[in-house]
Amino acid sequence: AAPTRNLGSIMTELKSVGMRGKCDLLAGIKTAQLALKNRQNKNQHPRIIVFVGSPIETDMKKLTKLGAQLKKNSYAVDVINFGK
C-alpha cells in the first residue's frame, strides 16, 4: 500500500490491525526515519513517537548505534512503553 493522507482510509485499516507477535523496535524506528526523510513538508523538526506494548528484546548495542545516528540527523524520538 502507498502512503496516504486520507484519514478515512487510515482509520479503516487501523480497525484490522491485531495485537500479536513480537515488537521489532529497530525496524520500526528505521522505517519511521525513512518516512520522515521523504516527507513533503520539511518545515518542522522530525519527531518519531513510538508506542510499545510488548517487551523490547533488541540488542542494546544496536539501539545505541541507532540513537547516535538519529541524534546526528536531528531526529527526536519519544518512546511510550505500556506494560512491563
N, C-alpha and C positions, 0 to 999 in steps of 0.2 A: 504494500500500500504506500502511496505517496503522502508526503506531509500535507496537511490541510489546515486552513484557518476556519473552517466551517464548524462551529461549536456543536451543532446538532449531530453531525457525523461523529465527532469525538465522543459525545455523551452516549450515543448508540453503541459504539464499540466498547466503551468502558463497562457497559452492562454485561458483556460477555466475558470479561476478564475474571478468571478464577484465582483463588489463593491456594497455591500448592507448589511444591518443589522447593528448590534452594535458591538463595539470592546470589547472583553474580555481580557483586558491587563494582568490581573493577570494570567489567564490560559495560555496565550501565552508565558509569561516570564517563567513560571514554566515548560512548555513543552520544551522551548529552554534550560533551565538549565539541564533538564533530558537528552536531546540530547547531550549536551556538556559533561556531566558526563560519558556517554557511548561512547565517540568518540574514534577513533583508534589512532590518532596522538596527544599525550598529551604533546608534547614538548613546545607548545606555551601557553600563558596565555589565559584563556577563556574570550571571549567577546561576549556580546549579543547586537545586533543593532536592535532597534525597530522603524519601520516606522508606524506612527499613522496618519490616515486620518479622523478620526471621534472623537467626544468628548469623553474624558476619564471620565467614570462615576463610577469608582471604589472607594471604601471607602479608605480614606487617612490612616486610622489605619492599614488596610490590606497591603497597599503599603509600609508603613513604616516597618512593620514586615518582608515583603519580602525583602526589601532593606537591613535590618540588616542581614538576612540570606545570601544574595548574598555577602555582604561585608565580612562576616565571612568565606565564602568559596572562597574568592578572585576572584569573577566574576566581570568583568567590564560591565556596561550597558550604552549604548548610546541611547537616545530617540530623534527621529526626528519627530516633530509634524507638519503636514500640516493642514492648515485651522485655525479654531477658537481655 
